Amino acid sequence: ELEVLQLQEKMENFLTQENLEMQVQDALDSWKTYNWAISSTGLLGAQQGQCP
């Protein structure tokens, strides 16, 4: 029974034909940049001064 509940909880995040367009739009509206690096001294560096 617990396993069924856990699977039902995970199903809420599945992509379906019905929610695909909404999920794509959400991804486009909340983009993230991974264009940054950590120097050998531990400092964060990013192109154009943007850090995560």
Helices and strands as residue ranges (DSSP letters): H 2-11, H 20-29, E 36-38, E 44-46, G 47-49
